[in-house]
């Protein structure tokens, strides 16, 4: 192992600092193009760099954000002043991380389901990424709910890939974030998401155990237990928190230091209210419950920026505000009234 367990533990401790969470800014080329297009900005190497530099140089961001997940292109880019983007983050006391999976492909024999690729050559890539400043990594598996879905085979294939990825990361001295995302697409009720999420997390931790992954030196990035986006029955943040905690307590060993939820298509306010409910419970949880949000930290930033240099400071204020509210939620100190301040 090129970096010892104490080094991995130090990174984990920084990422799980009280009241802080992770900004996911690792959108693939296709996804960032969609996000920029929505605010009438063409996706070019330069606009992507300008946008991410705006995010990472937001004054005071390090107060609420412990780490940022980068896309490979961003890891190698430099700011207008010639500073590498990972260095911009380090200057704020933020740990740079990297998305290492190569996206999904149809699972052979199961055309409606996907498996994530990217294990080939991963050790070599990680060694290069570490030299560029990345200290943690992320791999996303995608599980869809539908008629007869997910199948046990799709769950097993994705759990195995996640576990192999995590083992390779730890061997390369990089902390793995394990992200099994049960998608919100569909009209299924809360109970269905709860059942599937529980099955998926059981399979993932079984696979991690088989691959000898040190649970103390990884983070979990799961979905919250929520109904499908087209489900007609509304739920309260308290119901989401209750269902999510029940599921986590049944499946996630206490050795895991932190659980950083993905926002998964929830709006900024909903993702924040749900995170608050998860942290406002009376009983103490064995893990740090925080966030690793992409859209739920960036939606208002993109709307404020719209590709205009003149809007940079307004956009940065929007990010600072959103990060502050989400940090409050991670401490169980958020109120809906803060949205109108």
Buried (B, 14 or more C-beta within 10 A) or exposed (E): EEBEEEBBBBBBEBBBBEBBBBBBBBBBEEBBBEBBEEBEBEBEEEBBBBBBBBBBBBEEBBBBBBBBBBBBBBBBBEBEEEBBBBBBBBEBBBBBBBBBBBEBEEBEEBEBBBBBEBBEEBEEBBEEBBEBBBBBBBBBBBBBBEEEBBBEEBBBBBBBBBBBBBBBBBBBBBBBBBBBBBBBBBEBBBEBBBBBBBBBBBBBBBBBEEBEBBBEBBBBBBBBBBBBBEBEEEBEBBBBBBBBBEBBEEBBEEEBBBBBBBBBBBEBBBBBBBBBBBBBBEEEBBBBBBBBBBBBBBBBBBBBBBBEEEBBEBBBBBBBBBBBBBBBBBBBBBEEEBEEE
